[in-house]
Amino acid sequence: MAHSPHIVEIDRKTLDELIVRVEEAIEHQLALNVDDLKLLLAAISTLCTLQEKIEADDVTLHKLRKLLGMVQQSERRSGSSETSENNKNGKKNHKNNSGNKKKKNKQASKPPRLVHHAMTEHQRGEVCSACKKGKLYKFEPGILLRVTGHARFEAEKHVVEQLRCNACLKVYQASLPASVLEDGDANQMYGYSARTLMAIDKFFSGLPYHHQANLADIFGHSVHASTIFDQCEQAANDVMPVFYELKRQAAMAYQFLLDDTRNRILEQKPELRDKPNGKGKAIRTGVYSSGLIAQLSDGHEVVLFETSLGHAGEHLKSILQLRPPGLSPPLTMSDALSSNSVTTLPVRPAFCNAHARRNFFDIKSRHPKEIDHLLETYAGIWKAEDAVKEANLNPDQRLAFHKKHSLPAMEAIRKWSVDTAEKEDFEEYSALGKAIQYFLKHYDRLLLFCMEPNALIDNNRMEEKLKIVIRGRKTAHFYKTVNGAGVSNVLTSLIATAYGADENVYDYLLALQQNKRDVKENPKAWLPWNYRKTLGDIEVSSKK
């Protein structure tokens, strides 16, 4: 009987990982483990078999691609949930652009630095000192993964040798190493890396400047709180062009999520400003931290924060003023407060169903029977949204699904609300009355997710992002100056946008500062989702 050729399907990821391990073994003269040897033998066997088939003209191009793992086996695809959904819809699924998917941050951990410890006590081929019979040979290495801690700031004093001419008094100075200049200019005391840590601690972790100063003292390096602010301000100046570019990109979004929370600026004086509704002017004294998520058509999201006298609606208005003409009015998602509305520019507003549901949930103890049934009905729309995400439906398919499954639930709640409001014993100003009136008054905007393909159900994602500035408010309590709030606007926005794009925030802020001249000339190339390619292009051009 003829021998069946041995072909093993090895996907590209597995092969790449094997190549890395083989290269490390060659570089450090290490032995491969048994599993890697088996995989390597299978790859060689597959290569030999493919060479025989190609020589015998016994393989088509499609079959060759399948054997090499470049296309997925059809029998594997047929059992997947994705194919089942494709068969149902009769077409390929597209990415759900609704933006209502709670995204788990997927940024990968940095790979550990490989350190090779060579054997010095014994040599390969020598007689075993234990049994006096066998000889020593290369064996798979032992592995120890060690995670170490470091002081937050480490000071280095660079003594630069200088020579001076005794005639003209010209001073010649030794050059600093490139590794030193990468972390800051020659006359810069605090490096970009230190500034980056200070900014992340303050504007993401909510660690106040004086707390950072106390923490630095614990590690034996005294830094004053005002110095930490100065360094954060320097970092904000370096990344400012990207912040303005984020605003320009946000202006072209098809949908905005917005909300705000109270804050304080001690030196903020009252100002005569336009009213949020655009009707006249008023003395404004209230300070708010406004946040918005701008969802772009290419799938990226821009997160912007602003702490000032304005509300979230006014923050959005300032962004929409940068919007290019000709674009259709964007969708907005917020709660029903008038401060979140934009009255002077055309938008398609949707309201948050989580707020409407909360009004009923808060009075559950007073009307348990009626509210339990209502909440169970309301839960159907979120269950439908979960089904949409699981099936990965495109916006049009999502809209059709909600019309079929969520619209009846919303209409049932509306009918119950109308029937309850028409009863003789209905108390209009009771907690139940206010909850019903809120739902009925804003019903059309609560229902927009059943009418517009990309409209959202709730504003939970914006409220989640707003916790970044709430953390800072809880620990620091206030900003002293308007300038201090401005520094926060810049750095918090960049950190939140980069984090939402699954980028390493530390690496990103560090790269912006190290390349601040290029950032100023072409800020678009340094957006979180573009900067790695830009760094690669710079590295290639420098080698040339």
C-alpha positions in Angstrom: 0.0 0.0 0.0 1.3 3.4 -0.9 2.5 5.6 2.0 0.2 8.6 2.6 2.1 11.9 2.5 2.4 13.6 5.9 1.1 17.1 5.9 0.6 19.1 9.1 -1.4 22.4 9.1 0.6 25.0 11.0 -0.9 28.4 11.4 1.2 31.5 10.9 1.2 32.6 14.6 2.4 29.2 15.7 5.2 29.2 13.1 6.3 32.7 14.0 6.5 31.8 17.7 8.6 28.7 16.8 10.9 30.8 14.7 11.5 33.2 17.6 12.3 30.3 20.0 14.7 28.8 17.4 16.5 32.1 16.9 16.8 32.5 20.7 18.2 29.0 21.0 20.8 29.8 18.3 21.8 33.1 19.7 22.3 31.8 23.3 23.3 28.3 22.4 20.3 26.7 24.1 18.5 23.4 23.5 14.9 23.3 22.3 12.3 21.5 24.3 10.7 18.3 23.0 7.4 20.0 21.9 9.4 22.5 19.8 11.5 19.7 18.3 8.3 17.8 17.3 6.8 20.9 15.8 10.0 21.7 13.9 10.1 18.1 12.6 6.4 18.3 11.4 7.2 21.6 9.6 10.2 20.0 7.8 8.1 16.9 6.9 5.3 19.2 5.5 7.9 21.1 3.5 9.3 17.9 2.0 5.9 16.6 1.1 4.9 19.9 -0.5 8.1 19.9 -2.6 7.3 16.4 -3.8 3.7 17.4 -4.7 4.9 20.5 -6.6 7.5 18.5 -8.5 4.8 16.0 -9.5 2.3 18.7 -10.4 -0.1 17.1 -7.9 -1.4 20.2 -6.1 -3.5 23.2 -7.1 -2.8 26.7 -6.0 -6.0 26.7 -3.8 -5.1 23.4 -2.2 -1.6 24.6 -1.6 -2.9 27.7 0.2 -5.2 25.5 2.3 -2.4 23.1 3.2 -0.2 26.0 4.3 -3.0 27.3 6.6 -3.5 30.5 4.6 -7.2 29.8 4.3 -9.5 28.2 6.8 -10.8 24.7 6.2 -14.4 24.9 5.0 -15.5 22.0 7.3 -14.3 24.1 10.3 -16.1 27.2 9.1 -19.4 25.4 8.7 -19.8 24.7 12.4 -19.0 28.2 13.6 -21.6 30.6 15.0 -20.4 33.2 12.5 -21.2 31.0 9.5 -24.5 30.0 11.0 -25.4 33.7 11.2 -24.1 34.3 7.7 -26.3 31.5 6.4 -29.3 33.0 8.1 -28.7 36.4 6.7 -27.6 35.2 3.3 -24.6 37.6 3.3 -21.4 38.3 5.2 -21.6 40.0 8.5 -20.1 43.4 9.0 -18.6 45.1 12.0 -21.3 46.5 14.3 -20.7 50.3 14.1 -23.3 51.1 16.8 -20.5 51.8 19.3 -22.5 50.4 22.1 -20.2 47.4 22.7 -18.4 47.5 26.0 -14.8 47.0 24.9 -12.4 45.1 27.1 -8.9 46.7 26.9 -6.8 44.3 24.8 -3.4 46.0 25.0 -0.8 43.2 25.4 1.7 43.1 28.2 5.3 43.9 27.3 7.3 40.7 26.6 9.9 40.0 29.3 13.5 41.0 28.5 15.5 37.8 27.8 18.6 37.4 29.9 20.9 34.4 29.2 22.9 32.9 32.0 25.7 30.8 30.5 27.0 27.6 32.2 30.5 28.3 33.6 31.0 25.5 36.1 30.7 22.7 33.4 31.3 22.2 29.7 29.5 20.2 27.1 31.1 16.8 26.6 32.8 16.5 30.0 32.3 13.5 32.3 29.5 13.8 34.8 30.9 14.5 38.2 28.0 12.7 39.9 28.1 9.2 38.2 31.6 9.4 36.6 30.2 7.5 33.6 28.0 9.7 31.3 28.9 12.8 29.5 27.1 16.2 29.6 25.1 17.4 26.6 22.9 20.4 25.8 19.5 20.1 27.5 16.4 22.4 27.4 17.1 25.5 29.7 15.5 26.2 33.0 13.1 29.2 33.1 12.7 31.8 35.8 10.3 34.7 35.2 11.2 37.5 37.7 9.0 40.6 38.0 11.0 43.4 39.7 10.0 46.7 41.3 11.8 50.0 40.9 11.8 53.4 42.5 9.4 55.8 40.8 12.2 58.3 40.0 15.9 57.6 39.7 18.4 60.5 39.5 21.5 60.3 37.5 24.2 63.0 37.6 26.1 63.2 34.3 29.6 64.8 34.7 30.4 66.2 31.3 34.1 66.7 30.6 35.0 70.2 29.2 38.1 71.7 27.7 38.8 75.5 27.3 41.2 77.2 25.1 43.6 79.4 27.0 43.8 81.9 24.1 40.2 82.5 22.9 38.5 80.8 26.0 36.3 78.7 23.7 34.8 75.8 25.7 34.6 72.3 24.2 32.2 69.9 25.8 32.0 66.1 25.6 28.8 64.7 23.9 26.1 63.1 25.9 25.1 59.5 24.9 22.1 59.1 22.7 20.3 57.1 25.4 20.5 60.2 27.6 19.3 62.6 25.0 16.4 60.4 24.1 14.9 61.1 27.5 15.2 64.9 27.3 17.3 67.8 26.0 20.8 68.4 27.3 19.7 71.1 29.8 16.5 69.2 31.0 16.5 68.0 34.6 13.4 65.8 34.5 13.3 63.4 31.6 10.3 62.6 29.4 9.9 59.3 31.2 9.5 61.1 34.6 7.0 63.6 33.1 5.0 60.7 31.6 4.7 59.0 35.0 3.7 62.2 36.7 1.0 62.8 34.1 -0.5 59.3 34.2 -0.5 59.3 38.0 -2.3 62.6 38.1 -4.7 62.5 35.1 -5.6 58.8 35.0 -5.0 57.4 38.5 -6.2 60.6 40.2 -3.1 61.0 42.4 -2.8 64.6 43.4 0.5 66.5 43.1 1.2 66.6 46.8 0.5 62.8 47.1 3.0 62.2 44.3 5.5 64.4 46.2 5.0 62.3 49.4 5.4 59.1 47.5 8.6 60.3 45.9 9.9 61.1 49.4 9.3 57.5 50.4 11.6 56.3 47.6 14.3 58.7 48.6 14.0 61.3 45.9 12.4 64.6 47.0 10.2 66.3 44.4 8.0 69.3 45.3 4.4 69.3 44.2 4.8 72.5 42.2 7.6 70.9 40.3 5.4 68.0 39.4 2.8 70.4 38.0 5.5 72.3 36.0 6.6 69.0 34.4 3.1 68.0 33.6 2.6 71.4 32.0 5.7 70.9 29.9 4.4 67.5 28.8 1.0 69.1 27.9 2.8 71.7 25.8 4.6 69.0 23.8 1.5 67.0 23.0 -0.8 70.0 22.5 -0.8 69.7 18.6 -2.2 66.2 18.9 -4.9 67.4 21.3 -6.1 70.0 18.7 -5.9 67.3 16.0 -8.1 65.1 18.1 -10.7 67.9 18.2 -10.6 68.3 14.4 -11.0 64.5 14.0 -13.9 64.5 16.6 -15.7 67.2 14.6 -16.2 64.7 11.8 -17.8 62.0 14.0 -21.1 60.4 13.1 -22.1 60.1 16.8 -21.3 61.8 20.1 -21.8 60.5 23.6 -21.7 63.3 26.2 -22.2 63.9 29.9 -20.7 66.2 32.6 -20.1 66.3 36.4 -19.5 69.2 38.8 -16.0 70.4 39.6 -14.2 73.4 41.1 -11.6 75.9 39.9 -10.7 78.1 42.9 -9.5 81.1 40.9 -12.3 80.9 38.3 -14.2 84.2 38.3 -17.9 84.5 37.2 -18.3 85.4 33.6 -21.1 86.8 31.4 -21.7 84.1 28.9 -24.4 82.9 26.6 -27.1 80.7 28.2 -26.9 77.0 27.3 -30.2 77.3 25.4 -28.9 80.2 23.3 -31.5 82.6 24.6 -29.6 85.7 26.0 -26.7 85.9 28.4 -26.2 85.2 32.1 -23.6 85.4 34.8 -22.1 81.9 34.8 -20.5 80.6 38.0 -20.8 76.8 37.9 -17.8 74.8 36.9 -18.3 71.4 35.2 -16.0 68.7 33.8 -17.6 67.8 30.5 -16.7 64.6 28.6 -17.6 63.3 25.1 -16.8 60.3 23.0 -16.7 61.0 19.3 -17.3 57.9 17.2 -15.6 58.1 13.8 -16.6 56.3 10.6 -13.3 54.4 10.5 -14.1 52.7 13.8 -11.8 54.8 16.0 -13.0 56.9 19.0 -11.9 60.2 20.3 -12.4 61.0 24.0 -12.3 64.6 25.0 -12.6 66.3 28.4 -13.0 70.0 29.3 -13.3 71.5 32.8 -14.7 75.0 32.5 -17.8 77.1 33.1 -19.6 75.4 30.3 -21.8 72.3 30.3 -21.5 69.2 28.1 -23.8 70.7 25.4 -21.5 73.8 25.1 -18.5 71.5 24.9 -20.1 69.7 22.0 -21.0 72.9 20.4 -17.4 74.1 20.3 -16.4 70.8 18.6 -19.2 71.0 16.1 -18.1 74.5 15.0 -15.1 72.7 13.5 -17.3 70.3 11.6 -16.8 70.5 7.8 -19.8 71.6 5.8 -21.8 69.0 3.9 -21.8 66.3 6.6 -25.2 65.1 7.8 -26.2 66.1 11.4 -24.6 63.7 13.9 -26.3 61.5 16.4 -26.0 62.4 20.1 -26.5 60.3 23.2 -27.0 61.9 26.6 -29.5 62.1 29.4 -32.5 64.5 29.1 -31.0 67.5 30.9 -31.2 70.7 28.9 -27.5 71.4 29.6 -26.6 68.4 27.4 -28.6 69.7 24.4 -27.3 71.6 21.4 -29.9 74.1 20.2 -28.0 76.2 17.8 -26.6 73.4 15.5 -28.5 70.5 13.9 -28.1 67.1 15.7 -30.2 64.0 16.0 -30.5 63.5 19.8 -31.1 60.2 21.5 -31.7 59.9 25.2 -30.4 57.3 27.7 -32.7 54.4 28.5 -30.6 53.6 31.6 -31.7 56.9 33.1 -35.4 56.2 32.3 -35.1 52.7 33.8 -33.4 54.1 36.9 -36.4 56.3 37.6 -38.6 53.3 37.9 -36.1 51.1 39.7 -35.7 53.7 42.5 -39.4 53.4 43.4 -39.5 49.6 43.2 -40.0 49.2 46.9 -43.2 51.3 46.8 -44.8 49.5 43.8 -43.1 46.1 43.7 -45.7 44.3 41.6 -46.1 46.8 38.9 -42.4 47.9 38.7 -41.1 44.3 38.7 -43.1 43.5 35.5 -42.1 46.8 33.9 -38.3 46.3 34.7 -38.5 42.8 33.3 -40.0 44.2 30.1 -37.4 46.9 29.9 -34.6 44.4 30.3 -35.7 42.9 27.0 -34.0 45.7 25.0 -30.6 45.1 26.6 -31.0 41.4 26.0 -31.7 42.2 22.4 -28.5 44.4 22.3 -26.5 41.5 23.8 -27.8 39.2 21.0 -26.8 41.8 18.4 -23.2 41.9 19.7 -23.0 38.2 19.9 -24.2 37.8 16.3 -21.9 40.7 15.2 -24.7 42.3 13.1 -24.0 45.4 11.0 -26.0 48.6 11.8 -28.8 47.8 9.4 -29.2 44.3 10.6 -29.1 45.6 14.2 -31.9 48.1 13.5 -34.1 45.4 12.0 -33.4 43.1 15.0 -34.4 45.9 17.5 -37.5 46.7 15.5 -38.6 43.1 15.8 -37.6 42.5 19.5 -37.1 45.8 21.3 -39.9 48.0 19.7 -42.7 45.8 21.2 -41.1 46.1 24.6 -40.9 49.9 24.4 -44.5 50.1 23.2 -45.7 47.9 26.0 -44.0 50.2 28.6 -45.5 53.2 26.9 -49.0 51.7 27.0 -48.6 50.8 30.7 -47.5 54.3 31.4 -50.4 55.9 29.5 -52.9 53.6 31.2 -51.5 54.3 34.7 -51.5 58.1 34.1 -55.1 58.0 33.1 -56.3 56.4 36.3 -58.3 58.6 38.7 -56.0 58.0 41.7 -52.9 58.8 39.7 -50.7 61.3 41.5 -48.9 63.5 38.9 -46.2 64.8 41.3 -45.4 61.5 43.1 -42.2 59.6 42.4 -44.1 57.2 40.1 -45.8 60.1 38.4 -42.5 61.8 37.6 -41.0 58.6 36.4 -43.9 58.0 34.0 -43.9 61.6 32.8 -40.2 61.5 32.1 -40.7 58.3 30.0 -43.6 59.6 28.0 -42.2 63.1 27.5 -38.9 61.8 26.0 -40.3 58.6 24.5 -39.4 59.5 20.9 -35.7 60.1 21.8 -35.6 57.1 24.1 -36.9 55.0 21.1 -34.3 56.4 18.5 -32.3 53.2 18.6 -35.3 51.5 17.0 -35.4 54.2 14.3 -31.7 55.0 13.4 -29.2 52.3 12.5 -26.3 53.6 14.7 -28.3 55.1 17.6 -27.4 53.8 21.1 -29.6 52.4 23.8 -27.8 54.1 26.8 -25.0 56.4 27.7 -23.2 54.0 30.0 -19.9 54.1 28.2 -19.6 57.9 28.6 -20.4 57.7 32.3 -17.7 55.0 32.6 -15.2 57.4 30.9 -16.3 60.3 33.2 -15.0 58.3 36.2 -11.5 59.3 35.1 -12.1 62.9 36.1 -14.3 61.9 39.0 -11.3 60.0 40.5 -9.3 63.2 40.3 -12.0 65.3 41.9 -12.4 62.9 44.8 -8.7 63.0 45.7 -7.6 66.5 44.7 -11.1 68.2 45.2 -10.4 71.1 42.9 -8.1 72.9 40.4 -6.4 76.0 41.6 -6.2 77.9 38.3 -7.8 77.8 34.9 -4.4 77.0 33.5 -4.2 73.9 35.7 -7.6 72.8 34.4 -6.4 73.3 30.9 -3.4 71.0 31.5 -5.8 68.4 32.7 -8.0 68.8 29.6 -5.1 68.1 27.3 -3.5 65.2 29.1 -6.7 63.5 30.3 -8.1 63.5 26.7 -4.9 62.0 25.2 -4.6 59.4 27.9 -8.3 58.3 27.7 -8.2 58.2 23.8 -4.9 56.2 23.7 -6.2 53.8 26.4 -9.5 53.3 24.6 -7.5 52.5 21.4 -5.7 49.7 23.3 -2.4 51.5 23.1 0.3 51.5 25.8 -0.3 55.0 27.3 3.2 55.3 28.7 4.9 54.4 25.4 2.5 56.8 23.6 3.1 59.9 25.7 6.9 59.2 25.7 7.0 58.9 21.9 5.1 62.2 21.5 7.6 64.1 23.7 10.6 62.5 22.1 9.4 63.5 18.7 7.8 66.8 19.6 9.2 68.7 16.6 7.6 66.1 14.2 4.4 66.2 16.3 4.1 69.9 15.8 4.6 69.6 12.0 2.3 66.7 11.4 0.0 65.9 14.4 -2.3 63.7 12.4 0.5 61.1 12.0 0.8 61.0 15.8 -2.7 60.1 16.7 -2.9 57.0 18.9 -3.8 54.6 16.0 -1.1 56.1 13.7 1.9 56.7 15.8 3.4 53.2 15.7 3.6 53.3 11.8 5.1 56.8 12.0 7.8 55.6 14.4 8.5 52.7 12.0 8.9 55.1 9.1 11.3 57.3 11.1 13.4 54.3 12.0 13.6 53.1 8.4 14.5 56.6 7.1 17.2 57.0 9.8 18.8 53.7 8.7 19.0 55.0 5.1 
